[in-house]
Each structure stands twice: as C-alpha cells, then as structure tokens.
Amino acid sequence: MTHTTYGARTRVAAGLASLIVAGAALAGCSSQGGGSSVELSDADLDAALEEGGEITYWGWNSSAEDQVAAFEDAYPNVTVKYTNTGGGGSHNLKLQNAVTAGSGGPDVSQLEYHILPQFILGESLLDLSAAGFDELAGDYTDSTWGYVSQYDGVWGLPQDAGPMALFYNADVYEEHGLTVPTTWDEFAEQAAALRAADPDAAIAGDFGEPSFTTSMIRQAGGKPFSVEGTEVTIDLQDEGTTRWTEVWNPLIEDDLLDTTTATWSDEWFTALGDGSIASVISGAWMAGVLESSVPDGAGSWRVAPMPTYDGDDATSEMGGSSHVVMKDSDNPALVAAFVRWLSNDPESVDIFMSSGGFPSTVANLESEEFLNAESEYFGGQAINEVFLASSEAVPTDWQFLPWQSYASSIFSDTVGVSYVQRSDLDAGLVAWQDANVKYGNEQGYTVNGG
C-alpha cells in the first residue's frame, strides 16, 4: 500500500512546504532533469553482489523487512539497513531534508510516482539507463514504466500500481435497492437514492484530497499539467477537468457525498465498517486497507470497475511507488543491484504480493494464479481480474508538476475551501492553479496558466 495520509483539511504541512521550496528551487536550474549516470553492466552488478557491502534503504512498504531478509539470505555478503519512514508524506520530508543538507540520506529510497519529478529535476537521483535498466521496460505496465522513465533517463524501477476501481458494500447496496453504477451519471443517481433512503448514509466520501482529484481528472481525459524542461503549463479548466467537475459539483453542492469525515481517520474506518459510507473509489491497494483496517466489513465488500463516462472506457491510477538510487551513493553498482532485485526479482515480487501489494510487473499481473485468486474478505470474488482490466485502460499521457508535494500542501487552502463551503469546485481549482503559477515562477520556472 502506497498512499499519502492527509490529516484535517485545515492542517497544512508547513515544514514540508518549506523544504519543498528548497527542492523546487534546485529543480528550476535543470532543463531536462538531472543526476549522475554511470556505465554498469549486469556483470558489474553481479560482481558487486558477490563482493558485498552495506546499503541503507528508506521506505514504508509493509513487506520491506521481509524482502530485506530474503535478499540478505540470497546475498550473505550484503547488509541492508532498512528504515521505516512511516508513510509518503513524512518520507518525502525526511528525504528532502537529507538532500538539502547534503548528508544523512539513504542509498535506496522508495518514492511515490507523483514525487519523482521533484527529485529528478532536483538532480538527486542516479540515472539507471546506463546500467541497462532501460532493457527492463517490457517487464512493467506502460503507465508505471512511464513514471520512472521520464526526462531522458531511467530513474528507478516501479514497485506497484494503483489502478482504480469501485469498492462497495454489497449489503448496503442490497438493503437500499441500489445498483452498481457503470457510469458517473448512474453513480450520481445512486448517490441521490441512498441519501433519500437514509440521510445518515452516503454512497462515498470525498474529503478533498489532491491525489484523488488529479486521478479523477486524469480519467476524464484532463491533462492539466504540462512540463517541458523549465516550461510549465497549468490548465485546471481544460476539457477533462471540467468534464469531471460537471459530474462532481452537484454531488458536493447537494450534499450527496460525505465531505466531513477525514479520509484515513478512525471515524472514516468506522463509517466503512458500519456502512454509513457505502463505497470507496480508490487504487487497487485499497483492498489491503479494507481487509486490515475494516474487519467488520469482511464478506460484505465487493469490487467493481470504476464508473466511466459514456462511451469512454478509460480508468485511472491513484498511488503507487518506485525504488530509486540516490545520486550520492558511494557504491552505485551494489545499490543498483539491490534495486534490480527489490523491484524485479520474482522472489521479491512474490513477498510484496503476499502482503497485499498490487504488482506493476506484467508477468505477475497476467498469471492465472494471480487472476484467479479468490478473496475471502470480498466474498470469494476474484478481485484481481477487475484491477487488471483497470490497469490496461489507464491513460498514459499524464504528467505531474515538478513541485507536486508543495502543490498538494496548498490544496486545502484552495480547492479545500470549495469542499468546506459545498461550492463550485471550479473556483477552487482556479485558485489552486493561480497559486501554483505564482509559486512555479518564483522558483525559476516559466509557468503559464491555461
């Protein structure tokens, strides 16, 4: 599971924002991304594993300790010192702090896909294309490989993916005569029907999270962020964005979604358990979250394809992360070999999947064992079939901002206002755009609003 946990809407991570300023300012000096590149062959990596040494590794993946133990069993001359950084948000803060200080950072870091541009353009990562990692492209889904292979380099290897789906409480749907929506218009109709039947229940919650918003815009065909070197265009009123807000605005303004229960809070998990929030639209990793954190929902929940727009089968992704080699590592051959094992070796991927992780490796996604696995929690459903179909329909031509962490930190002060006031989301998105245009220009980019 690789999601970022957001607290109360009014709490902005000032410390994170200040450190992202430093990272983005560095990024503004780079036209095509940056970092070191070293010529390494497979033989060099294999020799480094045989010689051994010590590696420091930062991340928060629940299977990391088991993966490290398996790696050390396979390569007894190598010691891996793993640090659990607690989650995406806190991890990014600690890593940027180490990069800014020029010391104290790891050799290997887990990085969420939307954070990669910040560290690529900040010239903090090792380009692994010269180590032959570009030859591994076919092992991964197109969308996840696109995240790690931008800006004329290969900056890591994908770990997992977050193809989106509709998780729903079948008991609640049956009790109130709801049908599983296949389009967003049907979703809106079912939202209204549930509120009418039970004013204390909502078909879904939306507390106003930037990662959810951008994922929904992506599905609708939006391309609000365009980055080419230091030229950045932000258009949060493009056709895809307004296609989403035309559906979502009435849901927010008419109080058909739960916008007051903070996502990831104890109250949110309770609402998922008692059925007062009847659905979640999220990445595949949500299956593991529900199973581990909503035990009362066992047997009640199911997974369905993400509702779509009429005539368009596009889905989206939310979450997911990679493993990267930090530029300042003293032993790039050994560290690159560890990343190759961590994100590509079948033993490592199997350990990751056994903890509920959704892989990015095509071979695993297409295996009969994976596709046919039935989940007791989800009533015996073979949920991976739904996730695989979603992963094959994710638009690949998507970009994040080079300062996406900072953009996320100011989301609550802009778009979040629309959620609090139950008002037009477009106004909040325009405010978010304006704030990002101003910020990007201050950091040395040439930023244009759409």
Secondary structure, 3 states (H helix, E strand, C coil): CCCCCCCCCCCCCHHHHHHHHHHHHHHCCCCCCCEEECCCCHHHHHHHHHHCEEEEEEECCCCHHHHHHHHHHHCCCEEEEEEECCCHHHHHHHHHHHHHHCCCCCCEEEEEHHHHHHHHHCCCEEEHHHHCHHHHHHHECHHHHHHHCCCCCCCCEECECCEEEEEEEHHHHHHCCCCCCCEHHHHHHHHHHHHHHCCCCECCECCCCHHHHHHHHHHCCCCCEEEECCEEEECCCCHHHHHHHHHHHHHHHCCCCECCCCCCCHHHHHHHHHCCECEEEEECCHHHHHHHHCHHHCCCEEEEECCEECCECCCCECCCEEEEEECCCCCHHHHHHHHHHHHHCHHHHHHHHHCCCCECEHHHHCCHHHHHCCECCCCCECHHHHHHHHHCCCCCCCCCCCCHHHHHHCHHHHHHHHHHHCCCHHHHHHHHHHHHHHHHHHCCCEEEEC
